[in-house]
Amino acid sequence: MGKQSKREHKTIYQLCREECGLTRDGASELMDGVSAARIEKFEYELQEPTPYDILQMADCYKRPDLCNYYCSHKCAIGDRYVPEVEPSELSSIILETIASLNDIQPLTDRLIQITRDGKITDDEIKDFALISKKLNDISLAVDALNLWVDKTTSENNINIKLLNEEMQKLNQ
C-alpha cells in the first residue's frame, strides 16, 4: 500500500480510493482507460470526472454511492432530479421505509380527493405539499435500499444472480 496523503481537505474520490488501500497507480491498473494522472486531477479538483470515470471508480472502489454523489452534486440534471442518498445500514433503511409508509397510509384518501378532478386548487395545495413530501420520503427510502443492495453486491455479500432471477420472475 502507498503512503497516505496528509492533505487536510480530501475529495470523496481520494477518500474512497484510500479506504480501499489503493495508490493512484494501483487504482488505475484496475480501471479501463483511467490513468493515475487523471485520478490525481479528479482528487485535486483540477478536472471533473466524466460519468464513465465515475462508473470506473465506483466499481474499482466498491462504492456505488459515488454514482449518486456525482449525479446529485456534479450533474446539472441530477442536481435538479436526483436526491442525495446517504449509505446506511439495512435495519435503518427498513425502519425508515416502514415509518414513511405508515406516514402516507392515512393520507391516501385525501390524495384521491385532491386528484380526482385532475386539478389541484389553492385550498388543496397545503395537503398536496405534505403528501408530496411523504411520497418523496418513500422514494428516498427505496433509493437507499437500492444503494444498499448495490454496495452489498459489490462486496459479494449478496447473491446478485439469484436476486436478479427472482426479480425477473416478479416482472413477468
N, C-alpha and C positions, 0 to 999 in steps of 0.2 A: 504494500500500500504506500502511496506517495505521502509526502508530508501535508498536513492540514494547513489551509490558509489561515492566517491570523487576522484577515480583514474583518472589520467590525460589522459592516452592513453587507451581508451576503444576499444575493438574489435567491429566489426559490430554486432556480436551476442549479446553482452551486450547492445549496444545502442538500438537495435531493441526490446529487452526484456523490457528495461526500458521505451522506448516510449509507450509500452502497459501498463505500470504501474504494471508490474508483478514482483514478487520476483522470485527467482530461484525455491523455493518450489511451488509457485503458477503455474509457467510455467510447472514444472514437472508434476503436477496433471492434466494438460490439454493435455499432450503428452502421447503417448503409448511407454513405455519402455525407457524413457529418464529421468534419475534421476537428482535431484538437484545437486548432486556431479558431475555428468557427465557434466551438463550445466556449472558448475563452471570451470571445466577443459577446456572446449572449450573457455570460456571467458578469461581465463588466459593463453591461448595458451599452455597448458600442454598436450593437446591431440587434435588431429584433428577429427572433426566430420565425420561420415560416410554419404553417400548420404541419408540414411534413417533418420539420425539425422537432416540433413538439411531440408528434407521434413517436418518432425515433427515441427521444429522451424518455417519454412516458414508458415505453416498452423496456428500454435498457435499464432504467432505474426502478422498474416495477412500481411506478407511481402514476396510475391513470388519472389521479386528481390534477396532474399537470395540465391535462387537456381541458378540464373545467376551469382551472385557473386562467389559462390562456384565453379561452372563449369569453369568460366573464370579465377579464381585465384588459386584454390587449386587442381584442377584435371589436370593431365598431358595431357589427351586427350583434355579436354575442353580448356586448356591453348593454345593449338595449333589451335583448330577449333571453339571455342565459343567466340565471341566478347563480351566485357562487354557492357551491356545496362544500361544506366542511366535512372532511372524513371523520367518522366516529365509529364507535363500537356498535355491533349488531343490536345489542339489547337497547341501547339508547335510541337507535333508529326505529325499532319496533315500537317502543313506548311512545315516541313522538308521532308515529303513524297512527297508532290507536287513539291517542289524545286528539289528533287532528280529525280523524273520522268521527269520534264522539262529538266534537265541537260542531261539525257540519250536519250531523243527523237531525237535530231539532229544527234546522233552518231549511231543510229541503222543501217543506210545504210552502214556505214563504218564497223560495226561489221559483217554484211553479207559479204562484200567484203573480209574481212580478213579471215573469217572462211569457205568460200565457198569451198576451195580446201582441207580443213581438216588439214591444216598446218598453223603455224604462223612463218613467215620468220623474219629475223633480221630487215628488213625495216618496218615491221608491229608492232613490239614489243612496240614502244612508244605509238602508238594509242591504241593497245590492253591493255596496262597497264592502260591508262586513262579510257577506257571503263570498265575494271575490277574494278577499284576504284569506279566508279559511280554506278556499279551494287552492290558493297559491301555497298555503302551508302543506296541504296534502301533496301537491306536486313536488315541493321541495323534499318532503319525506321520501317519496318514490325515487327522486333523483339520488338522494343519499343512499338508499338501498341499492340502486343500480351501481353506484360508485363503489359501495362495499363489495358487491359481487365481483366487479371488475378487479378490484385490488386483491381480493381473496383468490380469484382465479389466477392473477399474475404471480401470486406467491405459491401457486399449486396446492392450495388448501381447500379446493373445491373441485369436484369432477365436472368440468365445464362441458365435456362431451355428453354426459348423462343429462345435465341440466338443459342443454340445447335440444336433446332428443325429446325430453318431457315438454319443453316449451313448444316444439313443433307439433306434438300431439294435441296440445291445447288449442293451437291456432288453426287446426283443420276443421 
